[in-house]
Amino acid sequence: MDTITETEILNAEKNITDGSALKVPTSLEGICVAYGSLVVMAIFPIFFGSIRSVKHHKIKKASGEKADVMSSKDAIMFPLIASCALFGLYIFFQIFSKDYINLLLTGYFFFLGIMALSNLLSPIVGSLIPAAIPKVPFHILFTEGEDKDKKDIINYKFSSHDIGCLIISVIVGVWYLLKKHWIANNLFGLAFAINGVELLHLNNVVTGCILLSGLFIYDIFWVFGTNVMVTVAKSFEAPIKLVFPQDLLVNGLAASNFAMLGLGDIVIPGIFIALLLRFDHSLKRRKNVYFYSTIFAYLLGLIFTIFVMHMFKHAQPALLYLVPACIVTPTLIAFLKGDLKQLFSYEDHPEEKPEKEKKESSKKNKQSKSM
């Protein structure tokens, strides 16, 4: 969940292990390009993932399908579960060889990355393929039981265009497996981030504030309080971070001096910003004020994170700066515009009230009308 550029330490370790005493220094222009690219890559999945989340929300409501949303209890437990998982990985890396652990994780994220990238490419490839090429539909259906007891175990519809997307994703996956190239890593990382922002839904702003506040403490503790976060981030070889070489202008695509940004610093604020976009749509106003202002605040927070990190040459808990930016900005705007009550009462999927509550509320409405 942290932003890391301890490149001097990592490069020194690499020089010792591979015997290369001299390394071409990174230029100031290269550093600016790397940081700027990370900022753009962070904004991209939040922006487009939020737009896709609105479409996903409309589809869910139209179909009447119950959406999977994070409750307040889930938001409270999430930092605790994340802490256990992080510390568990740290212990594993201390006991077992990181090569074997990374081999297992690479295989796991290989399949997840293929599915995420294929899902991301599907609408893009579908719009680019000429109408003359037929779109052949397929349907995989695997059921259990018969008649009234019949249950769908697998019910998946896809087309020939989706198969093409899957082939492209497999090629990228094999490239990542064989070369671990930073471009392949970023393709998978961006796919994970966009799908995460699109599909992970917070039901209301209160739950979002609880989640962000909990991870705010989580990030500070594991980065400043211990060396656990930095150790795991350096040892963990999987597309759960975006990377960009600071020596790209010097060494080209073979560059190896990377600046990194964890996907958690994108997805966690991103799902909150996506909720604000859905709130903007519920207001039915022409301008998405809450969405654009908060995404701009996120941008400023990320730039400030990189600035502090570069000045102090130490890993920074990005959520230390991003969480206040994401919470304070919409709250302040809602206060100024008189939307504070609407903001904190908004729900994507309002919970159905019990029958007693429904009857009581209907009685109150009738009494108010009669008066």
DRENDO-1510 file (C-alpha; in Angstrom, 1 decimal, always signed):
<recs>
REC; n; res; u; v; w
REC; 1; MET; +0.0; +0.0; +0.0 .
REC; 2; ASP; +3.0; +2.2; +0.0 .
REC; 3; THR; +5.0; +4.2; -2.7 .
REC; 4; ILE; +8.6; +3.0; -2.9 .
REC; 5; THR; +11.6; +4.4; -4.7 .
REC; 6; GLU; +14.5; +3.2; -2.6 .
REC; 7; THR; +16.4; +2.8; -5.8 .
REC; 8; GLU; +19.8; +3.7; -4.5 .
REC; 9; ILE; +19.7; +0.8; -2.0 .
REC; 10; LEU; +18.3; -1.6; -4.5 .
REC; 11; ASN; +20.8; -0.7; -7.1 .
REC; 12; ALA; +23.7; -1.0; -4.7 .
REC; 13; GLU; +22.5; -4.5; -3.7 .
REC; 14; LYS; +22.2; -5.4; -7.4 .
REC; 15; ASN; +25.6; -4.1; -8.2 .
REC; 16; ILE; +27.1; -6.3; -5.5 .
REC; 17; THR; +25.3; -9.4; -6.5 .
REC; 18; ASP; +25.8; -9.2; -10.3 .
REC; 19; GLY; +29.3; -7.8; -10.1 .
REC; 20; SER; +28.6; -4.6; -12.0 .
REC; 21; ALA; +30.5; -1.9; -10.2 .
REC; 22; LEU; +29.4; +1.0; -12.5 .
REC; 23; LYS; +25.9; +2.0; -13.3 .
REC; 24; VAL; +24.7; +4.9; -15.5 .
REC; 25; PRO; +23.2; +7.5; -13.2 .
REC; 26; THR; +19.6; +8.4; -13.6 .
REC; 27; SER; +19.0; +11.8; -15.1 .
REC; 28; LEU; +16.6; +14.4; -13.6 .
REC; 29; GLU; +14.5; +14.3; -16.8 .
REC; 30; GLY; +14.2; +10.5; -16.4 .
REC; 31; ILE; +13.0; +10.9; -12.8 .
REC; 32; CYS; +10.4; +13.4; -13.9 .
REC; 33; VAL; +9.2; +11.1; -16.7 .
REC; 34; ALA; +9.0; +8.2; -14.3 .
REC; 35; TYR; +7.0; +10.1; -11.6 .
REC; 36; GLY; +4.8; +11.7; -14.2 .
REC; 37; SER; +4.0; +8.4; -15.8 .
REC; 38; LEU; +3.1; +6.9; -12.4 .
REC; 39; VAL; +0.7; +9.7; -11.8 .
REC; 40; VAL; -1.0; +9.3; -15.2 .
REC; 41; MET; -1.2; +5.5; -14.7 .
REC; 42; ALA; -2.8; +6.1; -11.3 .
REC; 43; ILE; -5.4; +8.5; -12.6 .
REC; 44; PHE; -6.3; +6.4; -15.7 .
REC; 45; PRO; -7.8; +3.4; -13.9 .
REC; 46; ILE; -9.7; +5.6; -11.4 .
REC; 47; PHE; -11.2; +7.7; -14.1 .
REC; 48; PHE; -12.3; +5.0; -16.5 .
REC; 49; GLY; -13.0; +2.4; -13.8 .
REC; 50; SER; -15.4; +4.9; -12.2 .
REC; 51; ILE; -17.2; +5.4; -15.5 .
REC; 52; ARG; -17.5; +1.6; -15.9 .
REC; 53; SER; -18.8; +1.3; -12.3 .
REC; 54; VAL; -21.7; +3.6; -13.2 .
REC; 55; LYS; -22.6; +1.3; -16.1 .
REC; 56; HIS; -22.2; -1.8; -14.0 .
REC; 57; HIS; -24.4; -0.3; -11.3 .
REC; 58; LYS; -27.2; +0.6; -13.8 .
REC; 59; ILE; -27.1; -3.0; -15.2 .
REC; 60; LYS; -27.4; -4.5; -11.7 .
REC; 61; LYS; -30.4; -2.2; -10.9 .
REC; 62; ALA; -32.1; -2.9; -14.2 .
REC; 63; SER; -31.7; -6.7; -13.9 .
REC; 64; GLY; -32.9; -6.6; -10.2 .
REC; 65; GLU; -29.8; -8.6; -9.3 .
REC; 66; LYS; -28.6; -8.1; -5.7 .
REC; 67; ALA; -25.2; -6.5; -5.9 .
REC; 68; ASP; -22.2; -7.5; -3.7 .
REC; 69; VAL; -21.4; -4.4; -1.6 .
REC; 70; MET; -19.1; -3.8; +1.3 .
REC; 71; SER; -20.8; -3.3; +4.6 .
REC; 72; SER; -19.6; -1.2; +7.5 .
REC; 73; LYS; -18.5; -4.3; +9.3 .
REC; 74; ASP; -16.5; -5.4; +6.3 .
REC; 75; ALA; -14.9; -2.0; +6.1 .
REC; 76; ILE; -13.8; -2.3; +9.8 .
REC; 77; MET; -12.4; -5.8; +9.4 .
REC; 78; PHE; -10.6; -5.1; +6.1 .
REC; 79; PRO; -7.5; -3.4; +7.6 .
REC; 80; LEU; -7.2; -6.2; +10.2 .
REC; 81; ILE; -7.4; -8.9; +7.5 .
REC; 82; ALA; -5.0; -7.0; +5.3 .
REC; 83; SER; -2.6; -6.7; +8.2 .
REC; 84; CYS; -2.7; -10.5; +8.9 .
REC; 85; ALA; -2.2; -11.2; +5.2 .
REC; 86; LEU; +0.8; -8.8; +4.9 .
REC; 87; PHE; +2.5; -10.1; +8.1 .
REC; 88; GLY; +1.8; -13.7; +6.9 .
REC; 89; LEU; +3.6; -12.9; +3.6 .
REC; 90; TYR; +6.5; -11.3; +5.6 .
REC; 91; ILE; +6.9; -14.5; +7.7 .
REC; 92; PHE; +6.8; -16.7; +4.6 .
REC; 93; PHE; +9.5; -14.6; +3.0 .
REC; 94; GLN; +11.6; -14.9; +6.1 .
REC; 95; ILE; +11.3; -18.7; +6.4 .
REC; 96; PHE; +11.0; -19.9; +2.8 .
REC; 97; SER; +12.9; -19.0; -0.3 .
REC; 98; LYS; +11.3; -16.1; -2.0 .
REC; 99; ASP; +11.9; -17.8; -5.4 .
REC; 100; TYR; +9.5; -20.6; -4.6 .
REC; 101; ILE; +6.9; -18.2; -3.1 .
REC; 102; ASN; +7.1; -15.9; -6.1 .
REC; 103; LEU; +6.8; -18.9; -8.5 .
REC; 104; LEU; +3.5; -19.9; -6.8 .
REC; 105; LEU; +2.2; -16.3; -6.8 .
REC; 106; THR; +3.3; -15.7; -10.4 .
REC; 107; GLY; +1.2; -18.7; -11.5 .
REC; 108; TYR; -1.8; -17.4; -9.5 .
REC; 109; PHE; -1.6; -13.9; -10.8 .
REC; 110; PHE; -1.0; -15.2; -14.3 .
REC; 111; PHE; -4.5; -16.6; -14.5 .
REC; 112; LEU; -6.1; -13.7; -12.7 .
REC; 113; GLY; -4.3; -11.2; -15.0 .
REC; 114; ILE; -5.4; -13.0; -18.1 .
REC; 115; MET; -9.1; -12.8; -17.0 .
REC; 116; ALA; -8.8; -9.2; -15.9 .
REC; 117; LEU; -7.1; -8.1; -19.1 .
REC; 118; SER; -9.5; -10.1; -21.2 .
REC; 119; ASN; -12.5; -8.4; -19.5 .
REC; 120; LEU; -10.9; -5.0; -20.0 .
REC; 121; LEU; -10.1; -5.6; -23.7 .
REC; 122; SER; -13.5; -7.1; -24.6 .
REC; 123; PRO; -15.5; -3.8; -25.3 .
REC; 124; ILE; -12.4; -2.2; -26.9 .
REC; 125; VAL; -11.7; -5.0; -29.3 .
REC; 126; GLY; -15.5; -5.4; -30.0 .
REC; 127; SER; -15.7; -1.7; -31.1 .
REC; 128; LEU; -12.6; -2.1; -33.4 .
REC; 129; ILE; -13.5; -5.3; -35.2 .
REC; 130; PRO; -15.4; -4.5; -38.5 .
REC; 131; ALA; -19.1; -5.4; -38.7 .
REC; 132; ALA; -18.2; -7.7; -41.6 .
REC; 133; ILE; -16.5; -10.2; -39.2 .
REC; 134; PRO; -19.3; -12.2; -37.6 .
REC; 135; LYS; -19.7; -12.2; -33.8 .
REC; 136; VAL; -20.5; -15.8; -33.0 .
REC; 137; PRO; -22.2; -16.3; -29.6 .
REC; 138; PHE; -21.3; -19.2; -27.2 .
REC; 139; HIS; -23.0; -20.3; -24.0 .
REC; 140; ILE; -21.5; -22.6; -21.4 .
REC; 141; LEU; -24.1; -24.0; -19.0 .
REC; 142; PHE; -23.5; -26.5; -16.3 .
REC; 143; THR; -26.4; -27.2; -14.0 .
REC; 144; GLU; -27.2; -29.4; -10.9 .
REC; 145; GLY; -30.5; -31.1; -10.2 .
REC; 146; GLU; -33.7; -31.0; -12.3 .
REC; 147; ASP; -36.9; -29.0; -12.6 .
REC; 148; LYS; -37.5; -26.8; -9.5 .
REC; 149; ASP; -34.3; -28.0; -7.8 .
REC; 150; LYS; -32.2; -27.1; -10.8 .
REC; 151; LYS; -29.3; -24.8; -10.0 .
REC; 152; ASP; -26.8; -23.1; -12.3 .
REC; 153; ILE; -23.2; -24.0; -11.4 .
REC; 154; ILE; -21.7; -22.4; -14.5 .
REC; 155; ASN; -23.7; -20.0; -16.7 .
REC; 156; TYR; -21.3; -18.1; -18.9 .
REC; 157; LYS; -22.0; -16.4; -22.2 .
REC; 158; PHE; -19.2; -15.1; -24.5 .
REC; 159; SER; -18.5; -14.5; -28.2 .
REC; 160; SER; -15.8; -15.2; -30.8 .
REC; 161; HIS; -14.6; -11.6; -30.1 .
REC; 162; ASP; -14.1; -12.6; -26.4 .
REC; 163; ILE; -12.0; -15.5; -27.5 .
REC; 164; GLY; -9.7; -13.1; -29.5 .
REC; 165; CYS; -9.3; -11.0; -26.4 .
REC; 166; LEU; -8.4; -14.1; -24.4 .
REC; 167; ILE; -5.7; -15.0; -26.9 .
REC; 168; ILE; -4.2; -11.5; -26.7 .
REC; 169; SER; -4.3; -11.7; -22.9 .
REC; 170; VAL; -2.6; -15.1; -22.9 .
REC; 171; ILE; +0.2; -13.7; -25.1 .
REC; 172; VAL; +0.7; -10.9; -22.6 .
REC; 173; GLY; +0.6; -13.4; -19.8 .
REC; 174; VAL; +3.3; -15.6; -21.4 .
REC; 175; TRP; +5.4; -12.5; -22.0 .
REC; 176; TYR; +5.1; -11.7; -18.3 .
REC; 177; LEU; +6.0; -15.2; -17.2 .
REC; 178; LEU; +9.1; -15.5; -19.4 .
REC; 179; LYS; +10.5; -12.0; -19.1 .
REC; 180; LYS; +8.8; -10.3; -16.1 .
REC; 181; HIS; +9.0; -7.1; -18.3 .
REC; 182; TRP; +7.7; -3.9; -16.7 .
REC; 183; ILE; +5.4; -3.2; -19.6 .
REC; 184; ALA; +3.7; -6.6; -19.2 .
REC; 185; ASN; +3.5; -6.0; -15.4 .
REC; 186; ASN; +1.8; -2.6; -16.0 .
REC; 187; LEU; -0.7; -4.1; -18.5 .
REC; 188; PHE; -1.8; -6.6; -15.9 .
REC; 189; GLY; -1.6; -4.0; -13.1 .
REC; 190; LEU; -3.8; -1.5; -15.0 .
REC; 191; ALA; -6.3; -4.3; -15.8 .
REC; 192; PHE; -6.5; -5.3; -12.1 .
REC; 193; ALA; -7.0; -1.6; -11.0 .
REC; 194; ILE; -9.7; -0.8; -13.6 .
REC; 195; ASN; -11.6; -4.0; -12.8 .
REC; 196; GLY; -11.2; -3.4; -9.1 .
REC; 197; VAL; -12.6; +0.2; -9.3 .
REC; 198; GLU; -15.4; -1.0; -11.5 .
REC; 199; LEU; -16.5; -4.1; -9.6 .
REC; 200; LEU; -15.7; -3.4; -5.9 .
REC; 201; HIS; -18.6; -1.3; -4.7 .
REC; 202; LEU; -19.0; +0.7; -1.5 .
REC; 203; ASN; -22.7; +1.1; -0.8 .
REC; 204; ASN; -22.5; +4.5; +1.0 .
REC; 205; VAL; -20.1; +7.3; +1.9 .
REC; 206; VAL; -20.0; +6.3; +5.6 .
REC; 207; THR; -18.7; +2.9; +4.8 .
REC; 208; GLY; -16.1; +4.5; +2.5 .
REC; 209; CYS; -14.9; +6.8; +5.2 .
REC; 210; ILE; -14.6; +3.9; +7.6 .
REC; 211; LEU; -12.6; +1.9; +5.1 .
REC; 212; LEU; -10.3; +4.8; +4.2 .
REC; 213; SER; -9.7; +5.7; +7.8 .
REC; 214; GLY; -8.8; +2.1; +8.8 .
REC; 215; LEU; -6.4; +1.8; +5.9 .
REC; 216; PHE; -4.9; +5.2; +6.7 .
REC; 217; ILE; -3.8; +3.8; +10.1 .
REC; 218; TYR; -2.8; +0.5; +8.5 .
REC; 219; ASP; -0.5; +2.2; +5.9 .
REC; 220; ILE; +1.2; +4.5; +8.4 .
REC; 221; PHE; +1.9; +1.6; +10.9 .
REC; 222; TRP; +3.3; -0.9; +8.4 .
REC; 223; VAL; +5.5; +1.7; +6.6 .
REC; 224; PHE; +6.8; +3.9; +9.5 .
REC; 225; GLY; +6.3; +1.5; +12.4 .
REC; 226; THR; +8.0; -1.6; +10.9 .
REC; 227; ASN; +10.0; -2.7; +7.8 .
REC; 228; VAL; +7.3; -5.3; +6.9 .
REC; 229; MET; +5.7; -3.3; +4.1 .
REC; 230; VAL; +8.9; -2.4; +2.4 .
REC; 231; THR; +10.4; -5.9; +2.7 .
REC; 232; VAL; +7.3; -7.6; +1.2 .
REC; 233; ALA; +7.1; -5.0; -1.6 .
REC; 234; LYS; +10.7; -5.6; -2.5 .
REC; 235; SER; +10.4; -9.4; -2.3 .
REC; 236; PHE; +6.9; -9.7; -3.9 .
REC; 237; GLU; +7.2; -10.3; -7.7 .
REC; 238; ALA; +3.6; -10.0; -8.9 .
REC; 239; PRO; +1.7; -7.4; -10.9 .
REC; 240; ILE; +0.2; -5.8; -7.8 .
REC; 241; LYS; +2.1; -2.5; -8.4 .
REC; 242; LEU; +2.7; -0.2; -11.3 .
REC; 243; VAL; +6.3; +0.5; -12.1 .
REC; 244; PHE; +8.2; +2.9; -14.4 .
REC; 245; PRO; +11.9; +3.1; -15.0 .
REC; 246; GLN; +13.7; +6.2; -14.0 .
REC; 247; ASP; +16.6; +5.4; -16.4 .
REC; 248; LEU; +14.3; +4.9; -19.5 .
REC; 249; LEU; +15.9; +7.9; -21.3 .
REC; 250; VAL; +19.3; +6.4; -20.7 .
REC; 251; ASN; +18.8; +2.6; -21.1 .
REC; 252; GLY; +15.6; +2.5; -23.1 .
REC; 253; LEU; +13.2; -0.5; -22.7 .
REC; 254; ALA; +16.0; -2.4; -20.9 .
REC; 255; ALA; +15.9; +0.1; -18.0 .
REC; 256; SER; +15.9; -1.4; -14.5 .
REC; 257; ASN; +15.9; +1.5; -12.0 .
REC; 258; PHE; +12.2; +1.5; -11.1 .
REC; 259; ALA; +9.8; +3.8; -9.3 .
REC; 260; MET; +6.8; +1.9; -8.0 .
REC; 261; LEU; +3.2; +2.6; -6.8 .
REC; 262; GLY; +1.1; -0.1; -5.1 .
REC; 263; LEU; -2.3; -0.9; -6.6 .
REC; 264; GLY; -3.8; -0.4; -3.2 .
REC; 265; ASP; -3.0; +3.3; -3.4 .
REC; 266; ILE; -5.1; +3.4; -6.6 .
REC; 267; VAL; -8.0; +0.9; -6.1 .
REC; 268; ILE; -8.9; +1.9; -2.5 .
REC; 269; PRO; -9.3; +5.6; -3.1 .
REC; 270; GLY; -10.6; +4.7; -6.6 .
REC; 271; ILE; -13.7; +2.8; -5.3 .
REC; 272; PHE; -14.5; +5.8; -3.1 .
REC; 273; ILE; -14.2; +8.2; -6.0 .
REC; 274; ALA; -16.3; +5.9; -8.1 .
REC; 275; LEU; -19.0; +6.0; -5.4 .
REC; 276; LEU; -18.9; +9.8; -5.6 .
REC; 277; LEU; -19.5; +9.7; -9.4 .
REC; 278; ARG; -22.5; +7.5; -8.8 .
REC; 279; PHE; -23.7; +10.0; -6.2 .
REC; 280; ASP; -23.2; +12.8; -8.8 .
REC; 281; HIS; -25.4; +10.8; -11.2 .
REC; 282; SER; -28.1; +10.4; -8.5 .
REC; 283; LEU; -28.3; +14.2; -8.1 .
REC; 284; LYS; -29.0; +14.5; -11.9 .
REC; 285; ARG; -27.0; +17.6; -12.3 .
REC; 286; ARG; -25.1; +18.6; -15.4 .
REC; 287; LYS; -21.7; +18.6; -13.7 .
REC; 288; ASN; -20.1; +15.8; -11.8 .
REC; 289; VAL; -18.7; +18.2; -9.2 .
REC; 290; TYR; -17.9; +15.6; -6.5 .
REC; 291; PHE; -16.2; +13.2; -8.8 .
REC; 292; TYR; -13.9; +15.8; -10.6 .
REC; 293; SER; -13.0; +17.7; -7.5 .
REC; 294; THR; -12.1; +14.6; -5.5 .
REC; 295; ILE; -10.1; +13.1; -8.4 .
REC; 296; PHE; -8.2; +16.4; -8.6 .
REC; 297; ALA; -7.6; +16.3; -4.9 .
REC; 298; TYR; -6.3; +12.7; -5.3 .
REC; 299; LEU; -3.9; +13.9; -8.0 .
REC; 300; LEU; -2.6; +16.7; -5.7 .
REC; 301; GLY; -2.2; +14.2; -2.9 .
REC; 302; LEU; -0.3; +11.7; -5.1 .
REC; 303; ILE; +2.0; +14.5; -6.4 .
REC; 304; PHE; +2.7; +15.6; -2.8 .
REC; 305; THR; +3.4; +11.9; -1.8 .
REC; 306; ILE; +6.0; +11.7; -4.6 .
REC; 307; PHE; +7.6; +15.0; -3.6 .
REC; 308; VAL; +8.0; +14.0; +0.0 .
REC; 309; MET; +9.3; +10.5; -1.0 .
REC; 310; HIS; +11.9; +12.1; -3.3 .
REC; 311; MET; +13.0; +14.7; -0.8 .
REC; 312; PHE; +13.4; +12.2; +2.1 .
REC; 313; LYS; +14.5; +9.2; +0.0 .
REC; 314; HIS; +12.3; +6.9; +2.0 .
REC; 315; ALA; +9.2; +4.8; +1.3 .
REC; 316; GLN; +6.0; +6.8; +2.0 .
REC; 317; PRO; +2.5; +5.5; +3.0 .
REC; 318; ALA; +0.6; +7.2; +0.2 .
REC; 319; LEU; -2.7; +6.8; +2.0 .
REC; 320; LEU; -1.3; +9.2; +4.6 .
REC; 321; TYR; -1.8; +12.0; +2.0 .
REC; 322; LEU; -4.5; +10.5; -0.2 .
REC; 323; VAL; -7.1; +9.6; +2.4 .
REC; 324; PRO; -7.5; +13.2; +3.9 .
REC; 325; ALA; -7.7; +14.5; +0.3 .
REC; 326; CYS; -10.4; +12.0; -0.7 .
REC; 327; ILE; -12.5; +12.5; +2.5 .
REC; 328; VAL; -12.2; +16.2; +3.2 .
REC; 329; THR; -12.8; +17.4; -0.4 .
REC; 330; PRO; -16.3; +16.0; -1.0 .
REC; 331; THR; -17.3; +16.7; +2.6 .
REC; 332; LEU; -16.3; +20.4; +2.3 .
REC; 333; ILE; -18.0; +20.7; -1.1 .
REC; 334; ALA; -21.2; +19.1; +0.3 .
REC; 335; PHE; -21.1; +21.5; +3.2 .
REC; 336; LEU; -20.7; +24.6; +0.9 .
REC; 337; LYS; -23.4; +23.4; -1.5 .
REC; 338; GLY; -25.9; +22.2; +1.2 .
REC; 339; ASP; -25.7; +18.6; +0.1 .
REC; 340; LEU; -24.2; +17.2; +3.4 .
REC; 341; LYS; -27.3; +15.3; +4.4 .
REC; 342; GLN; -27.7; +13.9; +0.9 .
REC; 343; LEU; -24.1; +12.9; +0.7 .
REC; 344; PHE; -24.1; +10.8; +3.9 .
REC; 345; SER; -27.5; +9.4; +3.4 .
REC; 346; TYR; -27.0; +8.3; -0.2 .
REC; 347; GLU; -26.9; +4.5; -0.9 .
REC; 348; ASP; -26.2; +2.7; -4.1 .
REC; 349; HIS; -28.4; -0.2; -3.1 .
REC; 350; PRO; -30.9; +0.8; -0.3 .
REC; 351; GLU; -31.6; -2.1; +2.0 .
REC; 352; GLU; -35.2; -3.3; +2.0 .
REC; 353; LYS; -37.0; -2.4; +5.2 .
REC; 354; PRO; -38.8; -5.0; +7.2 .
REC; 355; GLU; -42.5; -5.2; +6.8 .
REC; 356; LYS; -43.2; -3.5; +10.2 .
REC; 357; GLU; -41.0; -0.6; +9.3 .
REC; 358; LYS; -42.7; -0.3; +5.9 .
REC; 359; LYS; -46.2; -0.2; +7.5 .
REC; 360; GLU; -45.1; +2.4; +10.1 .
REC; 361; SER; -43.5; +4.6; +7.4 .
REC; 362; SER; -46.6; +4.3; +5.2 .
REC; 363; LYS; -48.8; +5.3; +8.2 .
REC; 364; LYS; -46.7; +8.3; +8.9 .
REC; 365; ASN; -46.9; +9.4; +5.3 .
REC; 366; LYS; -50.7; +9.0; +5.3 .
REC; 367; GLN; -50.9; +11.1; +8.6 .
REC; 368; SER; -48.7; +13.8; +7.1 .
REC; 369; LYS; -50.8; +14.0; +4.0 .
REC; 370; SER; -54.1; +14.2; +6.0 .
REC; 371; MET; -52.6; +17.1; +8.1 .
</recs>
